[in-house]
Amino acid sequence: MQHKAVLAKVVIAGLIAVGSATTALAGDVGVAVNINAPGLYGQISIGGGLPEPELLLPRPTIVVPARVVVGVPPPEPLYLHVPPGHERHWARHCREYNACDRPVYFVSERWYHDVYTPHHMHHEEERRDFEHRHDDERERHMEREHEHEHDHDRDHDHDHDHDRDHDRDHDRDRDH
């Protein structure tokens, strides 16, 4: 029953991560669970200036070897943060992560909390700052466009007033 609760949290975190994801830079593509909440486990992305992960096992674990298809590269390994003990009984838990036929590296709890999470929190903060600055710039640009349109309308109205005055003067000269 506890595993279903963990799986539900992973699914929710995945939906949140996908819903709030921004475009990744080339070379840093990956799905990540970037929410550091107790009991939250799942796939993490490696790269983007992140220090080498501390692994629980030196080699990837795979329960069901992937079928070899000529011309198709083997599946990329996954890096997972899992509850303590899951790595020892991976055949029982791999379906929860849709990873039975993938090579899997398990990152240590210490590395996840002390390195990965602060790194992603820092980058998330930078992303929010960038978006905030971008929103401010967009707002200033829209204000300038609005002012320009207002100035243009005022100049346009002034031109019409000038034309009417000119027409009135012309009509008066003609009447005299």
C-alpha positions, 0 to 999 in steps of 0.5 A, a space after each residue: 500500500 505504501 508503494 501505491 502512495 509513493 507511486 501516486 506522489 511520483 505521478 503527481 510530481 511528474 505531472 507538475 514537472 511536465 506542466 511547468 517545464 520550460 524548454 530544455 537546452 540541447 544536451 540537457 534534455 531530460 525529464 526531471 522530478 525537481 520537487 524536493 518533498 519527503 517521500 518523493 521519488 522518481 527519475 532525475 536528469 543528470 547534466 547541466 553543470 551538475 556534479 557527477 552523481 553518487 551512485 548506490 551501485 557502480 553498474 546499471 541494474 536491468 531486470 528485463 534486457 531490452 530486445 536488440 533491434 539492428 539499427 536501433 540504439 539501446 535505451 539510455 540509462 535512467 537515473 533514479 531516486 528511490 526509497 531505501 531498499 528498492 534498489 536491492 529488490 528492483 525486480 519487485 519495484 521496476 514497474 512502478 517506475 516503468 523501468 524494467 527494461 531500462 538500465 537504471 542507476 540509483 543515486 544516493 539519498 545524500 547526493 540527491 538532497 545535498 547536491 541535486 536538490 539545491 542545484 535544481 532549486 538554484 536553477 529554478 530560482 534563476 529561471 523564475 528571475 529570468 521570466 520575471 525580468 522578461 515579463 517586466 521588459 514585455 510590459 515596458 515594451 507594451 507601455 511604450 507601444 501604447 504611448 506611441 499609439 496615443 502620440 500617433 493618434 494625437 498627432 493624427 487628430 492635430 493633422 485633421 484639426 489643421 486640415 479643417 482650419 485650412 479648409 475653413 480659411 480657404 472657404 472664407 477666402 473664397 467667400 470674400 
